Amino acid sequence: MMQDDNAYNHYVANEQPSLVDLIKRYPSIKLTAALIMSECHKLKPRFYSVSSSPDVSSTKLDITIAVHTSEVVIGKDATRFE
């Protein structure tokens, strides 16, 4: 990508470019969808969502929570719910 590793490291550390920024700056980079996906982090589940708006109330916080239950078979005649 760049001849000088220090210059590249400085560029990444100071400008913090996105993948799109790097592709635009270095159009010779050829990336496959598999490579891009392998570098993406899996999203962690969110156990709640903030559902309030500062436009409605600047002093109140609303949180939305949903309870999800799944049936899990743990043996021939045993089931539990999580």
N, CA, C and O atoms as a GROMACS GRO file, in nm:
protein
  328
    1MET      N    1   0.083  -0.118   0.000
    1MET     CA    2   0.000   0.000   0.000
    1MET      C    3   0.088   0.124   0.000
    1MET      O    4   0.082   0.204  -0.094
    2MET      N    5   0.168   0.142   0.101
    2MET     CA    6   0.260   0.254   0.105
    2MET      C    7   0.400   0.197   0.124
    2MET      O    8   0.420   0.098   0.195
    3GLN      N    9   0.494   0.259   0.061
    3GLN     CA   10   0.632   0.211   0.072
    3GLN      C   11   0.684   0.222   0.215
    3GLN      O   12   0.758   0.135   0.261
    4ASP      N   13   0.646   0.324   0.283
    4ASP     CA   14   0.699   0.350   0.416
    4ASP      C   15   0.596   0.310   0.522
    4ASP      O   16   0.491   0.372   0.535
    5ASP      N   17   0.629   0.205   0.597
    5ASP     CA   18   0.536   0.159   0.701
    5ASP      C   19   0.507   0.267   0.804
    5ASP      O   20   0.395   0.278   0.852
    6ASN      N   21   0.608   0.346   0.838
    6ASN     CA   22   0.587   0.454   0.936
    6ASN      C   23   0.487   0.556   0.884
    6ASN      O   24   0.403   0.605   0.960
    7ALA      N   25   0.495   0.589   0.758
    7ALA     CA   26   0.401   0.685   0.699
    7ALA      C   27   0.259   0.629   0.701
    7ALA      O   28   0.164   0.701   0.731
    8TYR      N   29   0.246   0.501   0.668
    8TYR     CA   30   0.114   0.437   0.670
    8TYR      C   31   0.058   0.436   0.813
    8TYR      O   32  -0.057   0.472   0.836
    9ASN      N   33   0.142   0.394   0.908
    9ASN     CA   34   0.098   0.389   1.048
    9ASN      C   35   0.058   0.528   1.097
    9ASN      O   36  -0.040   0.542   1.170
   10HIS      N   37   0.133   0.629   1.057
   10HIS     CA   38   0.100   0.767   1.094
   10HIS      C   39  -0.033   0.808   1.032
   10HIS      O   40  -0.116   0.870   1.099
   11TYR      N   41  -0.054   0.775   0.905
   11TYR     CA   42  -0.179   0.806   0.835
   11TYR      C   43  -0.298   0.740   0.905
   11TYR      O   44  -0.399   0.806   0.930
   12VAL      N   45  -0.286   0.613   0.937
   12VAL     CA   46  -0.397   0.541   0.999
   12VAL      C   47  -0.424   0.593   1.140
   12VAL      O   48  -0.539   0.611   1.179
   13ALA      N   49  -0.317   0.618   1.216
   13ALA     CA   50  -0.334   0.664   1.354
   13ALA      C   51  -0.393   0.805   1.361
   13ALA      O   52  -0.476   0.832   1.448
   14ASN      N   53  -0.352   0.893   1.272
   14ASN     CA   54  -0.396   1.032   1.279
   14ASN      C   55  -0.528   1.058   1.207
   14ASN      O   56  -0.610   1.136   1.256
   15GLU      N   57  -0.548   0.995   1.093
   15GLU     CA   58  -0.670   1.023   1.017
   15GLU      C   59  -0.780   0.921   1.041
   15GLU      O   60  -0.896   0.947   1.011
   16GLN      N   61  -0.744   0.805   1.095
   16GLN     CA   62  -0.839   0.697   1.121
   16GLN      C   63  -0.935   0.676   1.004
   16GLN      O   64  -1.056   0.690   1.018
   17PRO      N   65  -0.880   0.642   0.887
   17PRO     CA   66  -0.964   0.627   0.768
   17PRO      C   67  -1.053   0.504   0.777
   17PRO      O   68  -1.018   0.403   0.838
   18SER      N   69  -1.168   0.516   0.714
   18SER     CA   70  -1.257   0.400   0.704
   18SER      C   71  -1.209   0.313   0.588
   18SER      O   72  -1.120   0.352   0.513
   19LEU      N   73  -1.268   0.198   0.573
   19LEU     CA   74  -1.234   0.110   0.462
   19LEU      C   75  -1.263   0.180   0.329
   19LEU      O   76  -1.187   0.166   0.233
   20VAL      N   77  -1.372   0.254   0.325
   20VAL     CA   78  -1.407   0.328   0.203
   20VAL      C   79  -1.300   0.434   0.173
   20VAL      O   80  -1.262   0.453   0.057
   21ASP      N   81  -1.253   0.503   0.276
   21ASP     CA   82  -1.147   0.604   0.257
   21ASP      C   83  -1.022   0.540   0.198
   21ASP      O   84  -0.961   0.596   0.107
   22LEU      N   85  -0.983   0.424   0.250
   22LEU     CA   86  -0.863   0.356   0.200
   22LEU      C   87  -0.880   0.313   0.054
   22LEU      O   88  -0.787   0.327  -0.026
   23ILE      N   89  -0.997   0.262   0.020
   23ILE     CA   90  -1.022   0.218  -0.119
   23ILE      C   91  -1.019   0.337  -0.214
   23ILE      O   92  -0.966   0.328  -0.325
   24LYS      N   93  -1.076   0.450  -0.170
   24LYS     CA   94  -1.073   0.570  -0.254
   24LYS      C   95  -0.931   0.623  -0.271
   24LYS      O   96  -0.893   0.666  -0.380
   25ARG      N   97  -0.853   0.620  -0.164
   25ARG     CA   98  -0.718   0.672  -0.170
   25ARG      C   99  -0.625   0.580  -0.248
   25ARG      O  100  -0.533   0.626  -0.315
   26TYR      N  101  -0.648   0.451  -0.239
   26TYR     CA  102  -0.563   0.351  -0.306
   26TYR      C  103  -0.650   0.260  -0.392
   26TYR      O  104  -0.679   0.147  -0.353
   27PRO      N  105  -0.694   0.308  -0.509
   27PRO     CA  106  -0.787   0.232  -0.593
   27PRO      C  107  -0.729   0.101  -0.646
   27PRO      O  108  -0.804   0.016  -0.696
   28SER      N  109  -0.598   0.082  -0.637
   28SER     CA  110  -0.540  -0.043  -0.684
   28SER      C  111  -0.566  -0.159  -0.587
   28SER      O  112  -0.542  -0.274  -0.621
   29ILE      N  113  -0.616  -0.128  -0.467
   29ILE     CA  114  -0.648  -0.234  -0.370
   29ILE      C  115  -0.764  -0.315  -0.424
   29ILE      O  116  -0.867  -0.259  -0.461
   30LYS      N  117  -0.748  -0.444  -0.427
   30LYS     CA  118  -0.855  -0.535  -0.471
   30LYS      C  119  -0.898  -0.620  -0.352
   30LYS      O  120  -0.820  -0.700  -0.302
   31LEU      N  121  -1.020  -0.601  -0.309
   31LEU     CA  122  -1.071  -0.674  -0.194
   31LEU      C  123  -1.186  -0.763  -0.235
   31LEU      O  124  -1.269  -0.726  -0.318
   32THR      N  125  -1.191  -0.881  -0.176
   32THR     CA  126  -1.304  -0.970  -0.200
   32THR      C  127  -1.406  -0.950  -0.088
   32THR      O  128  -1.372  -0.901   0.020
   33ALA      N  129  -1.529  -0.989  -0.114
   33ALA     CA  130  -1.632  -0.979  -0.011
   33ALA      C  131  -1.594  -1.066   0.108
   33ALA      O  132  -1.619  -1.028   0.223
   34ALA      N  133  -1.535  -1.183   0.082
   34ALA     CA  134  -1.496  -1.272   0.191
   34ALA      C  135  -1.391  -1.206   0.282
   34ALA      O  136  -1.398  -1.220   0.404
   35LEU      N  137  -1.296  -1.136   0.224
   35LEU     CA  138  -1.194  -1.068   0.304
   35LEU      C  139  -1.256  -0.957   0.388
   35LEU      O  140  -1.224  -0.943   0.506
   36ILE      N  141  -1.342  -0.880   0.327
   36ILE     CA  142  -1.408  -0.772   0.400
   36ILE      C  143  -1.490  -0.828   0.516
   36ILE      O  144  -1.482  -0.777   0.628
   37MET      N  145  -1.567  -0.934   0.491
   37MET     CA  146  -1.649  -0.993   0.596
   37MET      C  147  -1.564  -1.055   0.707
   37MET      O  148  -1.604  -1.054   0.823
   38SER      N  149  -1.449  -1.110   0.671
   38SER     CA  150  -1.364  -1.172   0.772
   38SER      C  151  -1.306  -1.068   0.869
   38SER      O  152  -1.268  -1.102   0.981
   39GLU      N  153  -1.300  -0.944   0.825
   39GLU     CA  154  -1.248  -0.837   0.910
   39GLU      C  155  -1.355  -0.766   0.991
   39GLU      O  156  -1.325  -0.686   1.079
   40CYS      N  157  -1.481  -0.796   0.961
   40CYS     CA  158  -1.591  -0.734   1.036
   40CYS      C  159  -1.612  -0.806   1.168
   40CYS      O  160  -1.603  -0.929   1.175
   41HIS      N  161  -1.639  -0.730   1.270
   41HIS     CA  162  -1.665  -0.789   1.401
   41HIS      C  163  -1.813  -0.823   1.412
   41HIS      O  164  -1.899  -0.750   1.362
   42LYS      N  165  -1.841  -0.935   1.475
   42LYS     CA  166  -1.981  -0.972   1.497
   42LYS      C  167  -2.043  -0.875   1.597
   42LYS      O  168  -1.979  -0.832   1.693
   43LEU      N  169  -2.168  -0.840   1.572
   43LEU     CA  170  -2.239  -0.752   1.663
   43LEU      C  171  -2.279  -0.830   1.787
   43LEU      O  172  -2.328  -0.942   1.778
   44LYS      N  173  -2.260  -0.770   1.901
   44LYS     CA  174  -2.303  -0.832   2.026
   44LYS      C  175  -2.450  -0.801   2.047
   44LYS      O  176  -2.498  -0.695   2.007
   45PRO      N  177  -2.523  -0.894   2.110
   45PRO     CA  178  -2.665  -0.867   2.132
   45PRO      C  179  -2.685  -0.750   2.227
   45PRO      O  180  -2.608  -0.730   2.320
   46ARG      N  181  -2.790  -0.675   2.201
   46ARG     CA  182  -2.826  -0.565   2.290
   46ARG      C  183  -2.940  -0.614   2.377
   46ARG      O  184  -3.039  -0.667   2.325
   47PHE      N  185  -2.928  -0.598   2.506
   47PHE     CA  186  -3.030  -0.647   2.598
   47PHE      C  187  -3.134  -0.541   2.629
   47PHE      O  188  -3.233  -0.569   2.696
   48TYR      N  189  -3.112  -0.420   2.581
   48TYR     CA  190  -3.209  -0.313   2.600
   48TYR      C  191  -3.185  -0.208   2.493
   48TYR      O  192  -3.081  -0.207   2.428
   49SER      N  193  -3.281  -0.121   2.476
   49SER     CA  194  -3.267  -0.008   2.384
   49SER      C  195  -3.314   0.118   2.454
   49SER      O  196  -3.416   0.117   2.524
   50VAL      N  197  -3.242   0.225   2.435
   50VAL     CA  198  -3.288   0.354   2.486
   50VAL      C  199  -3.396   0.400   2.389
   50VAL      O  200  -3.371   0.416   2.269
   51SER      N  201  -3.515   0.422   2.440
   51SER     CA  202  -3.627   0.455   2.353
   51SER      C  203  -3.682   0.595   2.378
   51SER      O  204  -3.789   0.630   2.328
   52SER      N  205  -3.610   0.674   2.455
   52SER     CA  206  -3.655   0.810   2.479
   52SER      C  207  -3.587   0.906   2.382
   52SER      O  208  -3.491   0.870   2.314
   53SER      N  209  -3.638   1.026   2.378
   53SER     CA  210  -3.582   1.127   2.289
   53SER      C  211  -3.560   1.255   2.367
   53SER      O  212  -3.649   1.299   2.440
   54PRO      N  213  -3.442   1.316   2.354
   54PRO     CA  214  -3.420   1.445   2.422
   54PRO      C  215  -3.511   1.555   2.367
   54PRO      O  216  -3.530   1.658   2.432
   55ASP      N  217  -3.567   1.532   2.248
   55ASP     CA  218  -3.660   1.630   2.192
   55ASP      C  219  -3.794   1.629   2.267
   55ASP      O  220  -3.864   1.730   2.272
   56VAL      N  221  -3.827   1.512   2.326
   56VAL     CA  222  -3.952   1.501   2.400
   56VAL      C  223  -3.932   1.540   2.545
   56VAL      O  224  -4.012   1.616   2.601
   57SER      N  225  -3.826   1.489   2.608
   57SER     CA  226  -3.797   1.522   2.746
   57SER      C  227  -3.647   1.514   2.768
   57SER      O  228  -3.586   1.409   2.748
   58SER      N  229  -3.587   1.624   2.810
   58SER     CA  230  -3.442   1.626   2.831
   58SER      C  231  -3.404   1.575   2.969
   58SER      O  232  -3.286   1.562   3.000
   59THR      N  233  -3.504   1.545   3.054
   59THR     CA  234  -3.474   1.501   3.191
   59THR      C  235  -3.522   1.358   3.218
   59THR      O  236  -3.513   1.312   3.332
   60LYS      N  237  -3.571   1.289   3.118
   60LYS     CA  238  -3.628   1.156   3.138
   60LYS      C  239  -3.564   1.057   3.042
   60LYS      O  240  -3.542   1.089   2.925
   61LEU      N  241  -3.534   0.937   3.091
   61LEU     CA  242  -3.476   0.831   3.008
   61LEU      C  243  -3.570   0.713   3.008
   61LEU      O  244  -3.604   0.661   3.115
   62ASP      N  245  -3.613   0.669   2.892
   62ASP     CA  246  -3.697   0.550   2.878
   62ASP      C  247  -3.612   0.438   2.820
   62ASP      O  248  -3.532   0.460   2.730
   63ILE      N  249  -3.632   0.318   2.873
   63ILE     CA  250  -3.560   0.200   2.825
   63ILE      C  251  -3.664   0.095   2.786
   63ILE      O  252  -3.760   0.071   2.859
   64THR      N  253  -3.644   0.034   2.670
   64THR     CA  254  -3.732  -0.072   2.623
   64THR      C  255  -3.662  -0.205   2.640
   64THR      O  256  -3.548  -0.223   2.596
   65ILE      N  257  -3.731  -0.299   2.704
   65ILE     CA  258  -3.676  -0.432   2.727
   65ILE      C  259  -3.780  -0.534   2.681
   65ILE      O  260  -3.899  -0.519   2.710
   66ALA      N  261  -3.735  -0.636   2.609
   66ALA     CA  262  -3.823  -0.745   2.567
   66ALA      C  263  -3.768  -0.874   2.625
   66ALA      O  264  -3.648  -0.900   2.621
   67VAL      N  265  -3.857  -0.956   2.678
   67VAL     CA  266  -3.817  -1.085   2.732
   67VAL      C  267  -3.842  -1.189   2.625
   67VAL      O  268  -3.952  -1.200   2.571
   68HIS      N  269  -3.738  -1.265   2.594
   68HIS     CA  270  -3.747  -1.368   2.491
   68HIS      C  271  -3.720  -1.503   2.556
   68HIS      O  272  -3.619  -1.521   2.624
   69THR      N  273  -3.810  -1.598   2.536
   69THR     CA  274  -3.793  -1.731   2.591
   69THR      C  275  -3.783  -1.831   2.478
   69THR      O  276  -3.861  -1.827   2.382
   70SER      N  277  -3.686  -1.920   2.489
   70SER     CA  278  -3.667  -2.024   2.387
   70SER      C  279  -3.671  -2.160   2.454
   70SER      O  280  -3.618  -2.179   2.563
   71GLU      N  281  -3.734  -2.254   2.387
   71GLU     CA  282  -3.738  -2.391   2.436
   71GLU      C  283  -3.612  -2.462   2.390
   71GLU      O  284  -3.578  -2.459   2.271
   72VAL      N  285  -3.543  -2.526   2.483
   72VAL     CA  286  -3.419  -2.596   2.452
   72VAL      C  287  -3.434  -2.741   2.495
   72VAL      O  288  -3.461  -2.769   2.611
   73VAL      N  289  -3.417  -2.833   2.401
   73VAL     CA  290  -3.422  -2.974   2.434
   73VAL      C  291  -3.285  -3.015   2.487
   73VAL      O  292  -3.184  -2.997   2.420
   74ILE      N  293  -3.282  -3.071   2.610
   74ILE     CA  294  -3.155  -3.108   2.672
   74ILE      C  295  -3.140  -3.258   2.690
   74ILE      O  296  -3.042  -3.304   2.750
   75GLY      N  297  -3.231  -3.333   2.642
   75GLY     CA  298  -3.225  -3.479   2.651
   75GLY      C  299  -3.348  -3.538   2.588
   75GLY      O  300  -3.433  -3.467   2.535
   76LYS      N  301  -3.357  -3.670   2.593
   76LYS     CA  302  -3.467  -3.740   2.527
   76LYS      C  303  -3.602  -3.694   2.580
   76LYS      O  304  -3.695  -3.672   2.503
   77ASP      N  305  -3.613  -3.680   2.713
   77ASP     CA  306  -3.742  -3.644   2.774
   77ASP      C  307  -3.735  -3.514   2.854
   77ASP      O  308  -3.823  -3.488   2.935
   78ALA      N  309  -3.632  -3.434   2.832
   78ALA     CA  310  -3.614  -3.314   2.913
   78ALA      C  311  -3.611  -3.188   2.825
   78ALA      O  312  -3.549  -3.186   2.719
   79THR      N  313  -3.678  -3.088   2.872
   79THR     CA  314  -3.680  -2.958   2.804
   79THR      C  315  -3.665  -2.851   2.910
   79THR      O  316  -3.716  -2.865   3.021
   80ARG      N  317  -3.596  -2.744   2.874
   80ARG     CA  318  -3.588  -2.630   2.965
   80ARG      C  319  -3.611  -2.504   2.883
   80ARG      O  320  -3.599  -2.504   2.761
   81PHE      N  321  -3.643  -2.399   2.952
   81PHE     CA  322  -3.665  -2.271   2.886
   81PHE      C  323  -3.558  -2.174   2.931
   81PHE      O  324  -3.525  -2.166   3.049
   82GLU      N  325  -3.504  -2.101   2.833
   82GLU     CA  326  -3.401  -2.001   2.862
   82GLU      C  327  -3.453  -1.866   2.826
   82GLU      O  328  -3.383  -1.766   2.842
   0.00000   0.00000   0.00000
